[in-house]
């Protein structure tokens, strides 16, 4: 009975860990493959928050109800609220320095971007 | 299962390192460092589970806070560039 209960509480944890790992891998792959700063930040910021959240919730389900899951919940809350803030801060800083979007055609905004680069 | 999560996070960190080296602008590199820091938190938590020591979660929480503060401080410096001249523009 207790083994069945343990298994029933472990399988959702495995599913969450698998999904979170998939999101994290896809987000990092997007950072590698995207053509522009803004699209890269979009890939990194979204999947960072979601993948970390799913992974940490999976870890919480694996750990059961203990002090470990409380600490994991704190980490989850912190990452969940501060990762979008850091993403917005980066893109805001880059835009205020003159970095503009050049999605596919590299000639668009090319000289603006070259002039706005930090030394 | 934790090994699978650890390997996925390690692959993500390797890709962030490639973007850190490649990235044509400095903002790409800041993005890669931020991504690396967040994945480091998850890797420390997974290592804590794998080695059976739950004390690693304190380290993970402290590193998450340090990473966020460092990245926001750096971006504030980018935006205002000097402390006295351009502050408030």
N, CA and C atoms of all chains as a GROMACS GRO file, in nm:
protein
  624
    1UNK      N    1   0.084  -0.122   0.000
    1UNK     CA    2   0.000   0.000   0.000
    1UNK      C    3   0.086   0.125   0.000
    2UNK      N    4   0.184   0.128   0.092
    2UNK     CA    5   0.270   0.247   0.096
    2UNK      C    6   0.359   0.252  -0.027
    3UNK      N    7   0.395   0.133  -0.081
    3UNK     CA    8   0.478   0.134  -0.201
    3UNK      C    9   0.400   0.187  -0.320
    4UNK      N   10   0.271   0.151  -0.325
    4UNK     CA   11   0.188   0.202  -0.435
    4UNK      C   12   0.172   0.353  -0.420
    5UNK      N   13   0.155   0.398  -0.295
    5UNK     CA   14   0.144   0.542  -0.275
    5UNK      C   15   0.272   0.613  -0.312
    6UNK      N   16   0.386   0.552  -0.278
    6UNK     CA   17   0.513   0.615  -0.315
    6UNK      C   18   0.529   0.621  -0.466
    7UNK      N   19   0.491   0.514  -0.534
    7UNK     CA   20   0.504   0.513  -0.679
    7UNK      C   21   0.410   0.615  -0.743
    8UNK      N   22   0.290   0.627  -0.686
    8UNK     CA   23   0.193   0.722  -0.741
    8UNK      C   24   0.240   0.865  -0.720
    9UNK      N   25   0.319   0.889  -0.616
    9UNK     CA   26   0.369   1.024  -0.598
    9UNK      C   27   0.501   1.046  -0.669
   10UNK      N   28   0.566   0.937  -0.714
   10UNK     CA   29   0.694   0.954  -0.783
   10UNK      C   30   0.676   0.976  -0.933
   11UNK      N   31   0.572   0.913  -0.992
   11UNK     CA   32   0.558   0.922  -1.138
   11UNK      C   33   0.529   1.064  -1.184
   12UNK      N   34   0.440   1.142  -1.120
   12UNK     CA   35   0.427   1.282  -1.162
   12UNK      C   36   0.558   1.358  -1.146
   13UNK      N   37   0.639   1.324  -1.046
   13UNK     CA   38   0.769   1.389  -1.030
   13UNK      C   39   0.860   1.359  -1.148
   14UNK      N   40   0.861   1.233  -1.194
   14UNK     CA   41   0.943   1.198  -1.311
   14UNK      C   42   0.896   1.272  -1.436
   15UNK      N   43   0.763   1.278  -1.453
   15UNK     CA   44   0.709   1.346  -1.570
   15UNK      C   45   0.749   1.493  -1.569
   16UNK      N   46   0.739   1.556  -1.452
   16UNK     CA   47   0.776   1.698  -1.443
   16UNK      C   48   0.924   1.718  -1.469
   17UNK      N   49   1.008   1.627  -1.418
   17UNK     CA   50   1.152   1.641  -1.440
   17UNK      C   51   1.186   1.624  -1.587
   18UNK      N   52   1.121   1.527  -1.654
   18UNK     CA   53   1.146   1.507  -1.796
   18UNK      C   54   1.103   1.630  -1.877
   19UNK      N   55   0.985   1.682  -1.845
   19UNK     CA   56   0.936   1.799  -1.919
   19UNK      C   57   1.025   1.920  -1.895
   20UNK      N   58   1.064   1.940  -1.770
   20UNK     CA   59   1.151   2.053  -1.739
   20UNK      C   60   1.285   2.041  -1.808
   21UNK      N   61   1.341   1.921  -1.811
   21UNK     CA   62   1.469   1.902  -1.880
   21UNK      C   63   1.455   1.928  -2.029
   22UNK      N   64   1.342   1.886  -2.088
   22UNK     CA   65   1.320   1.913  -2.230
   22UNK      C   66   1.314   2.062  -2.258
   23UNK      N   67   1.243   2.136  -2.172
   23UNK     CA   68   1.234   2.281  -2.192
   23UNK      C   69   1.370   2.347  -2.177
   24UNK      N   70   1.447   2.304  -2.078
   24UNK     CA   71   1.579   2.366  -2.056
   24UNK      C   72   1.670   2.341  -2.175
   25UNK      N   73   1.669   2.218  -2.226
   25UNK     CA   74   1.753   2.186  -2.341
   25UNK      C   75   1.711   2.266  -2.464
   26UNK      N   76   1.578   2.275  -2.485
   26UNK     CA   77   1.528   2.349  -2.601
   26UNK      C   78   1.561   2.496  -2.591
   27UNK      N   79   1.552   2.551  -2.472
   27UNK     CA   80   1.583   2.692  -2.455
   27UNK      C   81   1.729   2.723  -2.482
   28UNK      N   82   1.818   2.636  -2.433
   28UNK     CA   83   1.959   2.659  -2.459
   28UNK      C   84   1.991   2.641  -2.607
   29UNK      N   85   1.924   2.546  -2.671
   29UNK     CA   86   1.943   2.528  -2.815
   29UNK      C   87   1.895   2.652  -2.891
   30UNK      N   88   1.786   2.713  -2.841
   30UNK     CA   89   1.737   2.835  -2.904
   30UNK      C   90   1.835   2.950  -2.889
   31UNK      N   91   1.900   2.959  -2.772
   31UNK     CA   92   2.000   3.064  -2.753
   31UNK      C   93   2.115   3.045  -2.851
   32UNK      N   94   2.146   2.920  -2.881
   32UNK     CA   95   2.257   2.894  -2.973
   32UNK      C   96   2.220   2.924  -3.117
   33UNK      N   97   2.094   2.902  -3.156
   33UNK     CA   98   2.059   2.902  -3.296
   33UNK      C   99   1.989   3.028  -3.342
   34UNK      N  100   1.938   3.109  -3.251
   34UNK     CA  101   1.859   3.225  -3.291
   34UNK      C  102   1.950   3.332  -3.350
   35UNK      N  103   1.896   3.417  -3.442
   35UNK     CA  104   1.983   3.508  -3.516
   35UNK      C  105   2.012   3.641  -3.448
   36UNK      N  106   1.940   3.676  -3.341
   36UNK     CA  107   1.948   3.813  -3.293
   36UNK      C  108   1.943   3.814  -3.141
   37UNK      N  109   1.988   3.923  -3.080
   37UNK     CA  110   1.989   3.933  -2.933
   37UNK      C  111   1.849   3.918  -2.876
   38UNK      N  112   1.751   3.983  -2.939
   38UNK     CA  113   1.616   3.987  -2.881
   38UNK      C  114   1.549   3.851  -2.890
   39UNK      N  115   1.568   3.781  -3.001
   39UNK     CA  116   1.512   3.647  -3.012
   39UNK      C  117   1.584   3.551  -2.918
   40UNK      N  118   1.714   3.571  -2.899
   40UNK     CA  119   1.786   3.485  -2.804
   40UNK      C  120   1.738   3.507  -2.662
   41UNK      N  121   1.714   3.631  -2.626
   41UNK     CA  122   1.664   3.660  -2.492
   41UNK      C  123   1.525   3.604  -2.473
   42UNK      N  124   1.444   3.606  -2.579
   42UNK     CA  125   1.312   3.547  -2.573
   42UNK      C  126   1.321   3.397  -2.543
   43UNK      N  127   1.410   3.328  -2.616
   43UNK     CA  128   1.426   3.184  -2.592
   43UNK      C  129   1.479   3.158  -2.451
   44UNK      N  130   1.579   3.235  -2.410
   44UNK     CA  131   1.643   3.208  -2.282
   44UNK      C  132   1.550   3.242  -2.166
   45UNK      N  133   1.484   3.356  -2.173
   45UNK     CA  134   1.406   3.400  -2.058
   45UNK      C  135   1.283   3.315  -2.034
   46UNK      N  136   1.213   3.282  -2.142
   46UNK     CA  137   1.091   3.204  -2.125
   46UNK      C  138   1.120   3.063  -2.075
   47UNK      N  139   1.211   2.995  -2.148
   47UNK     CA  140   1.234   2.855  -2.111
   47UNK      C  141   1.313   2.843  -1.983
   48UNK      N  142   1.392   2.946  -1.950
   48UNK     CA  143   1.461   2.946  -1.822
   48UNK      C  144   1.362   2.937  -1.707
   49UNK      N  145   1.263   3.026  -1.708
   49UNK     CA  146   1.165   3.029  -1.600
   49UNK      C  147   1.082   2.902  -1.597
   50UNK      N  148   1.029   2.863  -1.712
   50UNK     CA  149   0.939   2.748  -1.714
   50UNK      C  150   1.013   2.618  -1.685
   51UNK      N  151   1.128   2.600  -1.748
   51UNK     CA  152   1.203   2.476  -1.728
   51UNK      C  153   1.251   2.462  -1.585
   52UNK      N  154   1.300   2.573  -1.528
   52UNK     CA  155   1.344   2.569  -1.389
   52UNK      C  156   1.227   2.540  -1.296
   53UNK      N  157   1.111   2.601  -1.326
   53UNK     CA  158   0.994   2.578  -1.242
   53UNK      C  159   0.949   2.434  -1.244
   54UNK      N  160   0.942   2.376  -1.364
   54UNK     CA  161   0.899   2.237  -1.375
   54UNK      C  162   0.999   2.143  -1.310
   55UNK      N  163   1.127   2.170  -1.332
   55UNK     CA  164   1.231   2.083  -1.275
   55UNK      C  165   1.228   2.088  -1.123
   56UNK      N  166   1.214   2.209  -1.068
   56UNK     CA  167   1.212   2.221  -0.922
   56UNK      C  168   1.085   2.163  -0.863
   57UNK      N  169   0.972   2.175  -0.933
   57UNK     CA  170   0.850   2.111  -0.883
   57UNK      C  171   0.863   1.959  -0.888
   58UNK      N  172   0.930   1.907  -0.991
   58UNK     CA  173   0.957   1.764  -0.996
   58UNK      C  174   1.045   1.719  -0.881
   59UNK      N  175   1.147   1.797  -0.850
   59UNK     CA  176   1.232   1.765  -0.736
   59UNK      C  177   1.155   1.769  -0.606
   60UNK      N  178   1.060   1.865  -0.596
   60UNK     CA  179   0.980   1.875  -0.473
   60UNK      C  180   0.893   1.753  -0.455
   61UNK      N  181   0.836   1.703  -0.566
   61UNK     CA  182   0.753   1.584  -0.555
   61UNK      C  183   0.836   1.462  -0.521
   62UNK      N  184   0.961   1.458  -0.571
   62UNK     CA  185   1.049   1.346  -0.538
   62UNK      C  186   1.091   1.349  -0.392
   63UNK      N  187   1.105   1.470  -0.336
   63UNK     CA  188   1.156   1.480  -0.200
   63UNK      C  189   1.048   1.457  -0.096
   64UNK      N  190   0.920   1.462  -0.135
   64UNK     CA  191   0.816   1.445  -0.037
   64UNK      C  192   0.793   1.572   0.042
   65UNK      N  193   0.730   1.559   0.156
   65UNK     CA  194   0.695   1.675   0.236
   65UNK      C  195   0.797   1.688   0.348
   66UNK      N  196   0.897   1.774   0.328
   66UNK     CA  197   1.005   1.784   0.426
   66UNK      C  198   1.066   1.923   0.412
   67UNK      N  199   1.175   1.944   0.486
   67UNK     CA  200   1.243   2.073   0.480
   67UNK      C  201   1.307   2.094   0.343
   68UNK      N  202   1.346   1.981   0.279
   68UNK     CA  203   1.408   1.990   0.147
   68UNK      C  204   1.311   2.052   0.047
   69UNK      N  205   1.185   2.008   0.051
   69UNK     CA  206   1.089   2.061  -0.045
   69UNK      C  207   1.055   2.206  -0.014
   70UNK      N  208   1.066   2.246   0.113
   70UNK     CA  209   1.045   2.387   0.146
   70UNK      C  210   1.154   2.474   0.086
   71UNK      N  211   1.279   2.426   0.097
   71UNK     CA  212   1.389   2.502   0.037
   71UNK      C  213   1.378   2.506  -0.114
   72UNK      N  214   1.338   2.394  -0.173
   72UNK     CA  215   1.318   2.391  -0.319
   72UNK      C  216   1.207   2.487  -0.359
   73UNK      N  217   1.102   2.496  -0.277
   73UNK     CA  218   0.995   2.590  -0.307
   73UNK      C  219   1.042   2.733  -0.302
   74UNK      N  220   1.133   2.764  -0.208
   74UNK     CA  221   1.188   2.899  -0.200
   74UNK      C  222   1.270   2.932  -0.324
   75UNK      N  223   1.354   2.835  -0.368
   75UNK     CA  224   1.434   2.856  -0.489
   75UNK      C  225   1.342   2.876  -0.609
   76UNK      N  226   1.236   2.795  -0.615
   76UNK     CA  227   1.142   2.806  -0.726
   76UNK      C  228   1.077   2.943  -0.728
   77UNK      N  229   1.033   2.992  -0.613
   77UNK     CA  230   0.968   3.123  -0.608
   77UNK      C  231   1.065   3.232  -0.651
   78UNK      N  232   1.190   3.222  -0.604
   78UNK     CA  233   1.287   3.326  -0.638
   78UNK      C  234   1.315   3.328  -0.787
   79UNK      N  235   1.342   3.211  -0.846
   79UNK     CA  236   1.372   3.206  -0.989
   79UNK      C  237   1.251   3.248  -1.070
   80UNK      N  238   1.132   3.208  -1.024
   80UNK     CA  239   1.010   3.238  -1.098
   80UNK      C  240   0.985   3.387  -1.106
   81UNK      N  241   1.021   3.462  -1.000
   81UNK     CA  242   0.991   3.604  -1.001
   81UNK      C  243   1.108   3.689  -1.051
   82UNK      N  244   1.230   3.641  -1.042
   82UNK     CA  245   1.342   3.728  -1.079
   82UNK      C  246   1.395   3.703  -1.220
   83UNK      N  247   1.371   3.585  -1.277
   83UNK     CA  248   1.423   3.561  -1.411
   83UNK      C  249   1.360   3.651  -1.516
   84UNK      N  250   1.227   3.674  -1.516
   84UNK     CA  251   1.175   3.772  -1.613
   84UNK      C  252   1.224   3.914  -1.589
   85UNK      N  253   1.250   3.949  -1.464
   85UNK     CA  254   1.300   4.083  -1.433
   85UNK      C  255   1.439   4.102  -1.492
   86UNK      N  256   1.525   4.000  -1.478
   86UNK     CA  257   1.660   4.009  -1.534
   86UNK      C  258   1.653   4.014  -1.687
   87UNK      N  259   1.560   3.939  -1.747
   87UNK     CA  260   1.547   3.939  -1.893
   87UNK      C  261   1.506   4.078  -1.941
   88UNK      N  262   1.408   4.138  -1.873
   88UNK     CA  263   1.364   4.270  -1.914
   88UNK      C  264   1.474   4.374  -1.893
   89UNK      N  265   1.550   4.360  -1.785
   89UNK     CA  266   1.657   4.456  -1.758
   89UNK      C  267   1.763   4.451  -1.867
   90UNK      N  268   1.798   4.329  -1.912
   90UNK     CA  269   1.900   4.318  -2.016
   90UNK      C  270   1.853   4.381  -2.146
   91UNK      N  271   1.729   4.349  -2.186
   91UNK     CA  272   1.681   4.399  -2.314
   91UNK      C  273   1.661   4.550  -2.308
   92UNK      N  274   1.617   4.601  -2.193
   92UNK     CA  275   1.600   4.744  -2.176
   92UNK      C  276   1.734   4.817  -2.184
   93UNK      N  277   1.835   4.759  -2.120
   93UNK     CA  278   1.968   4.821  -2.124
   93UNK      C  279   2.024   4.820  -2.266
   94UNK      N  280   2.005   4.709  -2.338
   94UNK     CA  281   2.057   4.701  -2.474
   94UNK      C  282   1.984   4.800  -2.564
   95UNK      N  283   1.853   4.815  -2.546
   95UNK     CA  284   1.777   4.908  -2.629
   95UNK      C  285   1.814   5.051  -2.599
   96UNK      N  286   1.839   5.081  -2.471
   96UNK     CA  287   1.875   5.218  -2.436
   96UNK      C  288   2.014   5.252  -2.486
   97UNK      N  289   2.096   5.153  -2.518
   97UNK     CA  290   2.229   5.178  -2.572
   97UNK      C  291   2.229   5.180  -2.723
   98UNK      N  292   2.112   5.158  -2.786
   98UNK     CA  293   2.105   5.170  -2.930
   98UNK      C  294   2.101   5.039  -3.006
   99UNK      N  295   2.097   4.928  -2.939
   99UNK     CA  296   2.093   4.800  -3.009
   99UNK      C  297   1.953   4.778  -3.065
  100UNK      N  298   1.942   4.757  -3.197
  100UNK     CA  299   1.812   4.736  -3.259
  100UNK      C  300   1.805   4.595  -3.315
  101UNK      N  301   1.685   4.559  -3.356
  101UNK     CA  302   1.661   4.421  -3.396
  101UNK      C  303   1.702   4.399  -3.540
  102UNK      N  304   1.775   4.288  -3.569
  102UNK     CA  305   1.806   4.254  -3.707
  102UNK      C  306   1.774   4.107  -3.726
  103UNK      N  307   1.646   4.074  -3.745
  103UNK     CA  308   1.606   3.934  -3.736
  103UNK      C  309   1.666   3.841  -3.840
  104UNK      N  310   1.642   3.870  -3.969
  104UNK     CA  311   1.688   3.774  -4.070
  104UNK      C  312   1.787   3.839  -4.166
  105UNK      N  313   1.745   3.957  -4.216
  105UNK     CA  314   1.830   4.025  -4.312
  105UNK      C  315   1.936   4.105  -4.238
  106UNK      N  316   2.061   4.067  -4.250
  106UNK     CA  317   2.163   4.128  -4.166
  106UNK      C  318   2.194   4.271  -4.203
  107UNK      N  319   2.141   4.321  -4.317
  107UNK     CA  320   2.170   4.459  -4.352
  107UNK      C  321   2.081   4.557  -4.278
  108UNK      N  322   1.966   4.505  -4.225
  108UNK     CA  323   1.876   4.592  -4.151
  108UNK      C  324   1.938   4.628  -4.018
  109UNK      N  325   1.945   4.756  -3.987
  109UNK     CA  326   1.999   4.806  -3.859
  109UNK      C  327   2.141   4.762  -3.833
  110UNK      N  328   2.215   4.727  -3.936
  110UNK     CA  329   2.349   4.673  -3.912
  110UNK      C  330   2.442   4.782  -3.861
  111UNK      N  331   2.434   4.902  -3.921
  111UNK     CA  332   2.529   5.006  -3.878
  111UNK      C  333   2.491   5.061  -3.743
  112UNK      N  334   2.360   5.061  -3.710
  112UNK     CA  335   2.321   5.105  -3.576
  112UNK      C  336   2.375   5.010  -3.471
  113UNK      N  337   2.363   4.881  -3.500
  113UNK     CA  338   2.410   4.782  -3.403
  113UNK      C  339   2.561   4.787  -3.389
  114UNK      N  340   2.631   4.810  -3.499
  114UNK     CA  341   2.776   4.815  -3.492
  114UNK      C  342   2.821   4.939  -3.414
  115UNK      N  343   2.746   5.049  -3.426
  115UNK     CA  344   2.784   5.172  -3.357
  115UNK      C  345   2.751   5.166  -3.210
  116UNK      N  346   2.656   5.082  -3.172
  116UNK     CA  347   2.609   5.084  -3.035
  116UNK      C  348   2.681   4.984  -2.947
  117UNK      N  349   2.776   4.910  -3.000
  117UNK     CA  350   2.841   4.805  -2.923
  117UNK      C  351   2.921   4.864  -2.809
  118UNK      N  352   2.920   4.795  -2.697
  118UNK     CA  353   2.996   4.841  -2.582
  118UNK      C  354   3.143   4.820  -2.608
  119UNK      N  355   3.229   4.911  -2.566
  119UNK     CA  356   3.373   4.890  -2.584
  119UNK      C  357   3.424   4.780  -2.494
  120UNK      N  358   1.693   0.923  -1.264
  120UNK     CA  359   1.615   1.037  -1.311
  120UNK      C  360   1.688   1.167  -1.284
  121UNK      N  361   1.754   1.178  -1.170
  121UNK     CA  362   1.830   1.298  -1.142
  121UNK      C  363   1.952   1.307  -1.233
  122UNK      N  364   2.006   1.193  -1.270
  122UNK     CA  365   2.119   1.193  -1.364
  122UNK      C  366   2.075   1.248  -1.498
  123UNK      N  367   1.954   1.212  -1.542
  123UNK     CA  368   1.903   1.265  -1.668
  123UNK      C  369   1.887   1.415  -1.662
  124UNK      N  370   1.832   1.465  -1.551
  124UNK     CA  371   1.817   1.609  -1.536
  124UNK      C  372   1.954   1.676  -1.532
  125UNK      N  373   2.050   1.614  -1.463
  125UNK     CA  374   2.185   1.672  -1.456
  125UNK      C  375   2.251   1.678  -1.594
  126UNK      N  376   2.232   1.574  -1.675
  126UNK     CA  377   2.293   1.573  -1.808
  126UNK      C  378   2.228   1.679  -1.897
  127UNK      N  379   2.095   1.694  -1.888
  127UNK     CA  380   2.028   1.796  -1.969
  127UNK      C  381   2.075   1.936  -1.930
  128UNK      N  382   2.090   1.959  -1.799
  128UNK     CA  383   2.136   2.091  -1.753
  128UNK      C  384   2.281   2.114  -1.795
  129UNK      N  385   2.363   2.009  -1.793
  129UNK     CA  386   2.502   2.024  -1.837
  129UNK      C  387   2.509   2.058  -1.986
  130UNK      N  388   2.423   1.994  -2.068
  130UNK     CA  389   2.420   2.029  -2.210
  130UNK      C  390   2.379   2.174  -2.230
  131UNK      N  391   2.281   2.220  -2.150
  131UNK     CA  392   2.238   2.360  -2.161
  131UNK      C  393   2.351   2.454  -2.122
  132UNK      N  394   2.428   2.417  -2.020
  132UNK     CA  395   2.540   2.502  -1.979
  132UNK      C  396   2.648   2.505  -2.086
  133UNK      N  397   2.671   2.392  -2.153
  133UNK     CA  398   2.771   2.390  -2.260
  133UNK      C  399   2.728   2.479  -2.375
  134UNK      N  400   2.598   2.478  -2.408
  134UNK     CA  401   2.550   2.564  -2.516
  134UNK      C  402   2.557   2.710  -2.477
  135UNK      N  403   2.534   2.741  -2.350
  135UNK     CA  404   2.549   2.879  -2.305
  135UNK      C  405   2.695   2.923  -2.315
  136UNK      N  406   2.788   2.832  -2.288
  136UNK     CA  407   2.930   2.865  -2.301
  136UNK      C  408   2.966   2.893  -2.447
  137UNK      N  409   2.908   2.816  -2.539
  137UNK     CA  410   2.935   2.841  -2.681
  137UNK      C  411   2.884   2.978  -2.722
  138UNK      N  412   2.767   3.016  -2.672
  138UNK     CA  413   2.714   3.148  -2.703
  138UNK      C  414   2.799   3.255  -2.637
  139UNK      N  415   2.858   3.225  -2.521
  139UNK     CA  416   2.945   3.320  -2.453
  139UNK      C  417   3.069   3.348  -2.539
  140UNK      N  418   3.120   3.246  -2.604
  140UNK     CA  419   3.240   3.266  -2.686
  140UNK      C  420   3.204   3.330  -2.820
  141UNK      N  421   3.091   3.284  -2.879
  141UNK     CA  422   3.057   3.328  -3.014
  141UNK      C  423   3.001   3.469  -3.018
  142UNK      N  424   2.916   3.503  -2.918
  142UNK     CA  425   2.822   3.613  -2.929
  142UNK      C  426   2.882   3.742  -2.981
  143UNK      N  427   2.834   3.796  -3.090
  143UNK     CA  428   2.901   3.912  -3.148
  143UNK      C  429   2.894   4.037  -3.061
  144UNK      N  430   2.783   4.057  -2.989
  144UNK     CA  431   2.776   4.174  -2.902
  144UNK      C  432   2.801   4.134  -2.758
  145UNK      N  433   2.823   4.236  -2.674
  145UNK     CA  434   2.848   4.209  -2.533
  145UNK      C  435   2.721   4.165  -2.463
  146UNK      N  436   2.605   4.208  -2.516
  146UNK     CA  437   2.477   4.172  -2.453
  146UNK      C  438   2.450   4.024  -2.467
  147UNK      N  439   2.496   3.964  -2.578
  147UNK     CA  440   2.483   3.819  -2.592
  147UNK      C  441   2.561   3.748  -2.483
  148UNK      N  442   2.677   3.805  -2.449
  148UNK     CA  443   2.760   3.739  -2.347
  148UNK      C  444   2.698   3.753  -2.210
  149UNK      N  445   2.637   3.869  -2.182
  149UNK     CA  446   2.568   3.885  -2.053
  149UNK      C  447   2.450   3.788  -2.043
  150UNK      N  448   2.381   3.772  -2.154
  150UNK     CA  449   2.271   3.676  -2.158
  150UNK      C  450   2.320   3.536  -2.130
  151UNK      N  451   2.434   3.499  -2.190
  151UNK     CA  452   2.488   3.365  -2.169
  151UNK      C  453   2.530   3.346  -2.023
  152UNK      N  454   2.585   3.449  -1.961
  152UNK     CA  455   2.628   3.437  -1.822
  152UNK      C  456   2.508   3.420  -1.731
  153UNK      N  457   2.400   3.496  -1.759
  153UNK     CA  458   2.279   3.483  -1.679
  153UNK      C  459   2.220   3.343  -1.691
  154UNK      N  460   2.216   3.292  -1.814
  154UNK     CA  461   2.165   3.157  -1.838
  154UNK      C  462   2.250   3.054  -1.766
  155UNK      N  463   2.383   3.071  -1.772
  155UNK     CA  464   2.474   2.978  -1.705
  155UNK      C  465   2.450   2.978  -1.555
  156UNK      N  466   2.427   3.097  -1.498
  156UNK     CA  467   2.406   3.105  -1.355
  156UNK      C  468   2.278   3.035  -1.311
  157UNK      N  469   2.171   3.054  -1.390
  157UNK     CA  470   2.045   2.989  -1.354
  157UNK      C  471   2.056   2.838  -1.366
  158UNK      N  472   2.125   2.791  -1.469
  158UNK     CA  473   2.141   2.647  -1.483
  158UNK      C  474   2.232   2.590  -1.375
  159UNK      N  475   2.327   2.673  -1.327
  159UNK     CA  476   2.413   2.627  -1.218
  159UNK      C  477   2.332   2.598  -1.093
  160UNK      N  478   2.229   2.681  -1.069
  160UNK     CA  479   2.143   2.659  -0.952
  160UNK      C  480   2.076   2.523  -0.961
  161UNK      N  481   2.023   2.491  -1.080
  161UNK     CA  482   1.956   2.362  -1.098
  161UNK      C  483   2.054   2.248  -1.087
  162UNK      N  484   2.177   2.269  -1.136
  162UNK     CA  485   2.276   2.162  -1.130
  162UNK      C  486   2.316   2.135  -0.985
  163UNK      N  487   2.329   2.241  -0.905
  163UNK     CA  488   2.364   2.222  -0.763
  163UNK      C  489   2.251   2.147  -0.692
  164UNK      N  490   2.125   2.182  -0.723
  164UNK     CA  491   2.014   2.111  -0.661
  164UNK      C  492   2.013   1.964  -0.701
  165UNK      N  493   2.038   1.935  -0.831
  165UNK     CA  494   2.042   1.795  -0.876
  165UNK      C  495   2.157   1.719  -0.811
  166UNK      N  496   2.274   1.786  -0.796
  166UNK     CA  497   2.387   1.722  -0.730
  166UNK      C  498   2.357   1.694  -0.584
  167UNK      N  499   2.282   1.784  -0.521
  167UNK     CA  500   2.241   1.759  -0.384
  167UNK      C  501   2.155   1.636  -0.370
  168UNK      N  502   2.066   1.617  -0.467
  168UNK     CA  503   1.983   1.497  -0.464
  168UNK      C  504   2.065   1.373  -0.494
  169UNK      N  505   2.162   1.385  -0.586
  169UNK     CA  506   2.238   1.267  -0.626
  169UNK      C  507   2.331   1.220  -0.516
  170UNK      N  508   2.395   1.315  -0.446
  170UNK     CA  509   2.487   1.274  -0.341
  170UNK      C  510   2.418   1.251  -0.208
  171UNK      N  511   2.287   1.282  -0.202
  171UNK     CA  512   2.213   1.253  -0.080
  171UNK      C  513   2.237   1.354   0.031
  172UNK      N  514   2.284   1.474  -0.004
  172UNK     CA  515   2.308   1.578   0.096
  172UNK      C  516   2.215   1.694   0.067
  173UNK      N  517   2.113   1.715   0.147
  173UNK     CA  518   2.020   1.825   0.119
  173UNK      C  519   2.076   1.961   0.155
  174UNK      N  520   2.199   1.968   0.206
  174UNK     CA  521   2.255   2.099   0.242
  174UNK      C  522   2.291   2.180   0.119
  175UNK      N  523   2.302   2.114   0.002
  175UNK     CA  524   2.339   2.186  -0.119
  175UNK      C  525   2.235   2.288  -0.160
  176UNK      N  526   2.112   2.272  -0.111
  176UNK     CA  527   2.006   2.364  -0.152
  176UNK      C  528   2.029   2.503  -0.096
  177UNK      N  529   2.094   2.514   0.020
  177UNK     CA  530   2.128   2.647   0.072
  177UNK      C  531   2.225   2.717  -0.023
  178UNK      N  532   2.324   2.639  -0.074
  178UNK     CA  533   2.420   2.694  -0.168
  178UNK      C  534   2.348   2.738  -0.295
  179UNK      N  535   2.252   2.657  -0.339
  179UNK     CA  536   2.180   2.690  -0.462
  179UNK      C  537   2.100   2.818  -0.446
  180UNK      N  538   2.035   2.834  -0.331
  180UNK     CA  539   1.957   2.956  -0.308
  180UNK      C  540   2.046   3.078  -0.302
  181UNK      N  541   2.161   3.066  -0.232
  181UNK     CA  542   2.253   3.179  -0.223
  181UNK      C  543   2.308   3.215  -0.361
  182UNK      N  544   2.338   3.114  -0.443
  182UNK     CA  545   2.393   3.144  -0.575
  182UNK      C  546   2.289   3.205  -0.666
  183UNK      N  547   2.162   3.166  -0.651
  183UNK     CA  548   2.057   3.228  -0.733
  183UNK      C  549   2.048   3.377  -0.702
  184UNK      N  550   2.054   3.410  -0.573
  184UNK     CA  551   2.045   3.551  -0.534
  184UNK      C  552   2.167   3.628  -0.586
  185UNK      N  553   2.286   3.569  -0.573
  185UNK     CA  554   2.407   3.638  -0.616
  185UNK      C  555   2.407   3.660  -0.766
  186UNK      N  556   2.363   3.560  -0.841
  186UNK     CA  557   2.359   3.570  -0.986
  186UNK      C  558   2.266   3.681  -1.030
  187UNK      N  559   2.146   3.685  -0.968
  187UNK     CA  560   2.050   3.787  -1.006
  187UNK      C  561   2.103   3.926  -0.975
  188UNK      N  562   2.160   3.942  -0.855
  188UNK     CA  563   2.210   4.075  -0.817
  188UNK      C  564   2.323   4.120  -0.907
  189UNK      N  565   2.412   4.026  -0.942
  189UNK     CA  566   2.524   4.061  -1.029
  189UNK      C  567   2.477   4.104  -1.166
  190UNK      N  568   2.382   4.029  -1.224
  190UNK     CA  569   2.336   4.063  -1.358
  190UNK      C  570   2.262   4.195  -1.359
  191UNK      N  571   2.178   4.222  -1.257
  191UNK     CA  572   2.104   4.348  -1.256
  191UNK      C  573   2.199   4.465  -1.233
  192UNK      N  574   2.303   4.446  -1.149
  192UNK     CA  575   2.399   4.554  -1.128
  192UNK      C  576   2.475   4.585  -1.256
  193UNK      N  577   2.510   4.480  -1.332
  193UNK     CA  578   2.582   4.502  -1.456
  193UNK      C  579   2.496   4.574  -1.557
  194UNK      N  580   2.366   4.538  -1.562
  194UNK     CA  581   2.278   4.604  -1.656
  194UNK      C  582   2.250   4.747  -1.617
  195UNK      N  583   2.246   4.774  -1.489
  195UNK     CA  584   2.228   4.912  -1.445
  195UNK      C  585   2.351   4.994  -1.486
  196UNK      N  586   2.468   4.934  -1.478
  196UNK     CA  587   2.589   5.003  -1.520
  196UNK      C  588   2.586   5.029  -1.670
  197UNK      N  589   2.536   4.932  -1.748
  197UNK     CA  590   2.526   4.952  -1.892
  197UNK      C  591   2.432   5.067  -1.923
  198UNK      N  592   2.323   5.074  -1.848
  198UNK     CA  593   2.222   5.173  -1.882
  198UNK      C  594   2.267   5.313  -1.844
  199UNK      N  595   2.329   5.330  -1.733
  199UNK     CA  596   2.364   5.463  -1.689
  199UNK      C  597   2.509   5.499  -1.716
  200UNK      N  598   2.593   5.404  -1.738
  200UNK     CA  599   2.728   5.410  -1.790
  200UNK      C  600   2.825   5.478  -1.694
  201UNK      N  601   2.788   5.589  -1.632
  201UNK     CA  602   2.869   5.645  -1.524
  201UNK      C  603   2.777   5.675  -1.409
  202UNK      N  604   2.831   5.690  -1.292
  202UNK     CA  605   2.745   5.709  -1.176
  202UNK      C  606   2.688   5.847  -1.174
  203UNK      N  607   2.766   5.949  -1.210
  203UNK     CA  608   2.724   6.086  -1.187
  203UNK      C  609   2.661   6.150  -1.309
  204UNK      N  610   2.720   6.124  -1.429
  204UNK     CA  611   2.681   6.206  -1.544
  204UNK      C  612   2.543   6.174  -1.594
  205UNK      N  613   2.524   6.042  -1.627
  205UNK     CA  614   2.403   6.009  -1.700
  205UNK      C  615   2.291   5.957  -1.614
  206UNK      N  616   2.306   5.954  -1.486
  206UNK     CA  617   2.201   5.897  -1.401
  206UNK      C  618   2.075   5.979  -1.410
  207UNK      N  619   1.965   5.910  -1.437
  207UNK     CA  620   1.837   5.978  -1.444
  207UNK      C  621   1.792   6.005  -1.584
  208UNK      N  622   1.875   5.977  -1.687
  208UNK     CA  623   1.831   6.002  -1.826
  208UNK      C  624   1.743   5.888  -1.874
   0.00000   0.00000   0.00000
